[in-house]
Amino acid sequence: MLRRILRYCIGLALFVNVLACSTDEQKLVGIWHTEFEAVPHLKGPLDVELRHDFFSDSWSGRFEIPESMAEGTLSGINITNSKIFLDLGQGATFTGNLSKNKTEIGGLLNIPDRKPETVTLTKTDRWTSQRPARVDKENRPLLKWSYQAPPVTSDGWKVGALNMQTANSKVLHDLFENILKGKYHGLDAVLVAQNGKLLLDEYFYLGERERIHSLQSCTKSVTSLLIGIAKDGGLIQNLDAPLTAFFPAYKNSIKEKSPQPTLRNALTMSAGLDWHEDIPYTDPKNDAVLMNQSKDMYQYVLAKNLDEKDKPGKKFEYNSGLSILLGGILSNVTGKPADKYAEQSLFKGLGIENFSWTSMNNQVHTGGGLFLRPRDMLKIGQLILGKGKWNEKQIVSTSWITESTAFVIPINESSSDWGYGYQWWRGVFRVRDKVFPVIYAAGYGGQVLYIVPDLNLSILTLHHNASDVSGSHSLTWKDIEKSILPAFI
């Protein structure tokens, strides 16, 4: 009996102690939100959830940066009194202090290769990624959609209006109401232009008309245009020149390969390198992840051996490293970083003023680092439809547009419908027993620019759905065929 009483007293004392020490800690538990400069010219959300096991006195948590499509478990948490340290992984950390009223955590956000940024975390009741598609002035969800023609702005787009009284327009209407009801959670923008006029200009969740958005690997297709402009200007003479010819500074540090992969092989992702990007980007063995973490991305790719089973030019294999090398080639032949060359040779002619292009160790990320306003990205689609012209101005040669967007190499042996050009994908839409060839750019997390020459049509969808690998709540290829295309045929 005495032992039971002692056990009860000890347990009660421990419980009281937990309650006594948990008051401040309990205030830390939950979701915290701040805004920070995700990339230049873009303030974006950072959400952090803190969880505490009061019996083991251990902390755990996770974070989300939805616009950068970054999320994960906090690698380390250290909380001592009011001082807080959070390790977000890959060198990113937050160090701060809990305010006296326990409602804010102010401190420094440190991200590699960037200046520390002062931010303030405040308590919130939900993740940014869980907010409604649209809200009214009282922050209440909007569940009804009505069509409005895009506004005329100074960005160069001619605008038109859809006839929403047709039978096909009902399918389009139902699609947008489903978006508002949360079926396509994380869909930020849907834009459509036909016959040179912007007809649909719709934004949800994090999407805004004047807000730049991550394009992820759609960046590759823009990089292809820059290669074409450099070739048009005589800065690139031969697409069949070996890649090593464009990187003289690396001559003594890269392995000789036979046969040598060429610039054309890089454009078509058929360089035959021993490269592994067909595994999840969460896998630390993914070559794209390892390349991004390296001190020199060019060196990382150039040092790769040839795959013993493949010769250059014979087989398509997705390889973001080759797209990175295209940026290095642009820098070497133009004397300018790829972003500066793009600003001068492409963006200026398209009237693109607000953009951001990330770099790693002073190497522009031409595989996935570009951020553009949605209406500006759709201009790329119109540029392709216009055979290199935007508003009657020739920016890229017609010959390059034709050559670079052609079906050059199949992406697999099972279907002749799907292929790849020079950093552009090829596929087909099937609607009402009709087949429409498609040129498209595609990026991680749901970024897709569809170009349908036979309909003089371009469609842009932007998401922040990094975790939606199956497309369960993203606007997919089938959704475009079923709910958007019929209204434009």
HELIX and SHEET records of a PDB file:
HELIX    1   1 LEU A    2  LEU A   28  1                                  27    
HELIX    2   2 PRO A   66  SER A   68  5                                   3    
HELIX    3   3 THR A  128  GLN A  130  5                                   3    
HELIX    4   4 ALA A  167  LEU A  180  1                                  14    
HELIX    5   5 CYS A  218  ASP A  232  1                                  15    
HELIX    6   6 LEU A  243  PHE A  246  5                                   4    
HELIX    7   7 PRO A  248  TYR A  250  5                                   3    
HELIX    8   8 LEU A  263  LEU A  267  1                                   5    
HELIX    9   9 ASP A  287  GLN A  293  1                                   7    
HELIX   10  10 MET A  297  LEU A  302  1                                   6    
HELIX   11  11 SER A  320  THR A  334  1                                  15    
HELIX   12  12 ALA A  338  ALA A  342  1                                   5    
HELIX   13  13 GLU A  343  PHE A  347  3                                   5    
HELIX   14  14 LYS A  348  LEU A  350  1                                   3    
HELIX   15  15 PRO A  374  LEU A  385  1                                  12    
HELIX   16  16 THR A  398  SER A  404  1                                   7    
HELIX   17  17 PRO A  453  LEU A  455  5                                   3    
HELIX   18  18 TRP A  477  ASP A  479  1                                   3    
HELIX   19  19 ILE A  480  ILE A  484  3                                   5    
HELIX   20  20 LEU A  485  PHE A  488  5                                   4    
SHEET    1   A 9 ALA A  70  THR A  73  0                                        
SHEET    2   A 9 SER A  58  ILE A  65 -1                                        
SHEET    3   A 9 LEU A  42  ASP A  53 -1                                        
SHEET    4   A 9 GLY A  30  VAL A  39 -1                                        
SHEET    5   A 9 GLU A 117  THR A 124 -1                                        
SHEET    6   A 9 GLU A 104  ASN A 110 -1                                        
SHEET    7   A 9 ALA A  92  LEU A  98 -1                                        
SHEET    8   A 9 LYS A  83  GLY A  89 -1                                        
SHEET    9   A 9 GLY A  76  THR A  80 -1                                        
SHEET    1   B 9 LYS A 158  VAL A 159  0                                        
SHEET    2   B 9 LYS A 197  TYR A 203  1                                        
SHEET    3   B 9 LEU A 187  GLN A 194 -1                                        
SHEET    4   B 9 LEU A 457  HIS A 463 -1                                        
SHEET    5   B 9 GLN A 447  VAL A 452 -1                                        
SHEET    6   B 9 LYS A 434  GLY A 443 -1                                        
SHEET    7   B 9 TRP A 425  VAL A 431 -1                                        
SHEET    8   B 9 GLY A 419  TYR A 420 -1                                        
SHEET    9   B 9 ILE A 409  PRO A 410 -1                                        
SHEET    1   C 3 HIS A 213  SER A 214  0                                        
SHEET    2   C 3 LEU A 370  LEU A 372 -1                                        
SHEET    3   C 3 PHE A 355  TRP A 357 -1                                        
SHEET    1   D 2 SER A 359  MET A 360  0                                        
SHEET    2   D 2 GLN A 363  VAL A 364 -1                                        
SHEET    1   E 2 LYS A 389  TRP A 390  0                                        
SHEET    2   E 2 LYS A 393  GLN A 394 -1                                        
END                                                                             
